[in-house]
Structures are given as C-alpha cells and as structure tokens.
Amino acid sequence: MSVSVWRDSAKGRDAVTVDVAVIGAGVAGIAVARQCEKRGLSCAVLEARDLAAGATGRNAGFAMTGLADSYESLVERFGRKTARELWLVSQANLDEIIDDVVGREGVACDLVPCGSVVAAWDERERAVLERSCAMLVHDGFDVRWLEGDALYAKLGSRAYHGGIFVAKDHGIHPVKLVSGIADNLAQSGVRLLFGHEVRSIEQARSQVLVRTSRADVTAGYAVLCTNAYTRTLEPALGALVRPVRGQALCLEGVDRSLDALLYTDDGFQYARPLPDGRVVAGGWRRAFADEEIGLADECSEGVQSGIERWLRERWPQWRDARVTHRWSGAMGFSPDGIPLVGTLADRPRVAYAVGFTGHGMGFAFAAARAALRRVLQEGDAGIFAIERLDRA
Ligand SMILES: Cc1cc2nc3c(=O)[nH]c(=O)nc-3n(C[C@H](O)[C@H](O)[C@H](O)COP(=O)(O)OP(=O)(O)OC[C@H]3O[C@@H](n4cnc5c(N)ncnc54)[C@H](O)[C@@H]3O)c2cc1C
C-alpha cells in the first residue's frame, strides 16, 4: 500500500519498547506471541488490520496431521525420513492445540473430535492412497483404511473409492482459537496493536526498530508472520512466498451425513461438518490455477459454482441446501510446500515463519517455536529451516 505524506504526519506517534515485536496477528503471529509470553519475553503484536484478518480468519478449520499431499507423494519428493518427520511435527502441533491451548489454557474454540478422511476421488487416487496408508501404518501412525459402509458412515456419500481415516484429527473454529489465545495474552501484558501497518524494519547493532503507521517500536528481536502478504513488506523474502487464493463457502440445510473432515482429489477439495449442522467446503482452484493467485479478497463465479456443483453431485441429499457465506483468503505457498523459518540475511535479529502452504493450523505452533529458537540462537529451525532450499 502506498502512503501519502499527509496520512503519515497527521497524528503523533507512540513509542513502544519490547523484547520481541511480532508482525501479523494470524495464527502464526499469535503462536509466536504465546511462546514469548511463556518464556517471559515482553512482546507486542503489530497488525495492519485486525485479529485474524488474513487467512487465519478465512480457513476451513481443519486441525490435521500431515499435509493435503498424499504420504506417497511426500516420500517421493522429500524421502521417507522427512515425510515421517513432517507428519510427526504436525502431530505434535495438534497435541499442543488440544492438550495445552484448549486443555490447560482453557481456550474454547469449538474443537470437534471427528477425525479426518482423505478419500479417493477415483480409482487412480485409490491406488495412491492405499499405498500411502500402508506406509503410514508401517511408519507407526494410527491410521486405517476405510471403504464400503464404513466409509459411507463417515462421509454420507457413496461417490468415493476408499480413504484413510485419522481418528486424532479435529475440526476447530480458527477465529475463536486465536482470539481465545489473544485474550489470555492481553491479560498477561502482551500488547496487541491493531491498525498498525508495519512499514519498515531496521536493525541497528543489538536493536530492531519497527516503524508502523502509528508507532515506533524498539525491540530486541522481531518475528515476521505475514505469510501471503510478506512481499508487500520484505520483497526479497516475499519472492519465496507465492500468494495463492483459496475460496470456501458454508451450506445450511444439509443432513448430518458428513461426519468427518474430508480431503479429496489430491487435497484440492475439502469439506467438514460444523457443530451446528452446517457444512463448510472449499477448493476447486485446480481448474483455475492461473486466476487464483494474488492478494485480492474476491470470490469468483467459476470456483464458487465448482464447489457447489461438487457438493450437490456427490451428496444428492443436499440438493436443496442453501449457501449462507462465500469467502476468499490469501494463502502463502513456499517453493516446496513446507513452511519457511529463518532470519533475514542482512538483519539476523529479524526472524520469519511464513509459507504455510494451506497448513497454518497444522504447523504454526511448531513453526513459532522454531522461529524463536532460531532468532535467539538456541538452535536451528529443524524441518522448517530455509537453508534446505539452498541444498535442493
Ligand atoms: C479458504 C482457505 C481454507 C484454508 N483451510 C485451512 C485449514 O482447514 N487448515 C489449515 O491448516 N490451513 C488452512 N488454510 C491456510 C491457513 O489459513 C493459513 O496457512 C494460516 O492462516 C496462515 O496463518 P498466518 O498467521 O501465517 O497468516 P495470516 O492469517 O494471513 O496472517 C498474516 C497477518 O499479517 C498481517 N499483515 C500483513 N502485512 C502486514 C504489515 N505490513 N504490518 C502488519 N501486519 C501485516 C495481515 O493483515 C494478516 O492478519 C486455509 C486458507 C484458506 C484461504
């Protein structure tokens, strides 16, 4: 966004001093702030708009193990060890949400223990998923193959060709999750500064100066959690985070036959039941890959009607259901699909946790730990370390 001299000089500026300045109040920024609070580091979260204004407030609320890609394709791309580690890290991330954030910290976020099914769209996908299921079982994960009536009992549709069931996966209300954590943080003294667009980040010896539209923030460290929007603030890093638009809708007047989180068609289509009986579904960008890019918050006719057609064809009992909401959100895709954690080459006190590639709920809490570990020089960023791109 461009800034006129008038808007920049109309009001006085606040001065804020903290140990850590976090930029972006989505799930990643809130997860970093939570870690700061646990470590006794003072912290300010600087957000251009409002809490969860980005993808965090617009996602489908799948808190899942693994990625949308099949385990077999992860093994082919990264090797068996890394594929297994990705699953283990996402499992630990999920445990942190369920046991710590919800269990111990009391954040109410409509957690639904419905499990997930990655279902085969056709016979080709069935073969891939069956092999993936066997590898997952061999690698020690608690998953099982479903088909026939057992699959129907989870999906309420006979249109799928088998699927992998992960009992541990949960549905979640993503905005209640981050606002519940944010409320706890505010009570502990974390400053949540909304309407503060960050315009520059400078490092001078042992300090970082973050200039927002309304304040000068002096910090020991900064952590960038701007995901798809990174290019507007830090173009060099942002060049590695491709903004991809995701769209979703909410359907009311459906029966409760869908009883699990559903991913299908190589992870491109997804649907889930809500506790109030509605269904949230999204995807359909595979058919519009050249159009579904960028930061514009717009729904398109092609994607929205594709999602609707899919639901009405594969769940004929939902023929008369009504769409109550349609929305879009900007996801940040990393070059290899794994989140990126590191520090800026010319400002080592500035870390980042970006590029969640459609899996922020599944990785943000783990990536937040990694970003702090990295910037505080306590260790590397593990599986998220950006250095892997140099080795690829
Ligand atoms: C339709 C859809 C469905 C999805 N479904 C799922 C799902 O079911 N499960 C899942 O795990 N993931 C899902 N995702 C992806 C998930 O939403 C993201 O991976 C996650 O929200 C990323 O969180 P974040 O905090 O990194 O980014 P965001 O939530 O995008 O937050 C970035 C924040 O930075 C702020 N910001 C940007 N620039 C500045 C600046 N200069 N100064 C201050 N603030 C700034 C933005 O305003 C924004 O609030 C989905 C995404 C979409 C769009």
The ligand as an ORCA input file, in Angstrom:
! r2SCAN-3c Opt
* xyz 0 1
  C     -10.126    -20.828      2.139
  C      -8.966    -21.296      2.982
  C      -9.061    -22.513      3.663
  C      -7.998    -22.966      4.453
  N      -8.169    -24.083      5.215
  C      -7.206    -24.447      6.089
  C      -7.418    -25.491      7.003
  O      -8.518    -26.025      7.084
  N      -6.397    -25.878      7.818
  C      -5.185    -25.246      7.778
  O      -4.259    -25.646      8.489
  N      -4.978    -24.179      6.972
  C      -5.956    -23.776      6.146
  N      -5.766    -22.680      5.351
  C      -4.490    -21.976      5.437
  C      -4.384    -21.187      6.739
  O      -5.480    -20.326      6.870
  C      -3.075    -20.392      6.713
  O      -1.984    -21.272      6.498
  C      -2.834    -19.673      8.033
  O      -3.973    -18.937      8.415
  C      -1.637    -18.750      7.908
  O      -1.547    -18.018      9.091
  P      -0.570    -16.792      9.188
  O      -0.707    -16.250     10.545
  O       0.773    -17.209      8.712
  O      -1.096    -15.776      8.072
  P      -2.427    -14.788      8.038
  O      -3.500    -15.421      8.833
  O      -2.649    -14.500      6.641
  O      -1.909    -13.560      8.870
  C      -0.994    -12.626      8.360
  C      -1.334    -11.302      9.006
  O      -0.299    -10.366      8.715
  C      -0.922     -9.113      8.594
  N      -0.007     -8.223      7.874
  C       0.413     -8.325      6.600
  N       1.272     -7.331      6.290
  C       1.399     -6.586      7.425
  C       2.146     -5.429      7.761
  N       2.920     -4.804      6.879
  N       2.044     -4.920      9.016
  C       1.262     -5.538      9.952
  N       0.532     -6.626      9.670
  C       0.596     -7.155      8.436
  C      -2.190     -9.407      7.835
  O      -3.143     -8.359      7.956
  C      -2.628    -10.701      8.475
  O      -3.523    -10.503      9.540
  C      -6.793    -22.206      4.532
  C      -6.715    -20.987      3.866
  C      -7.785    -20.523      3.100
  C      -7.660    -19.189      2.413
*
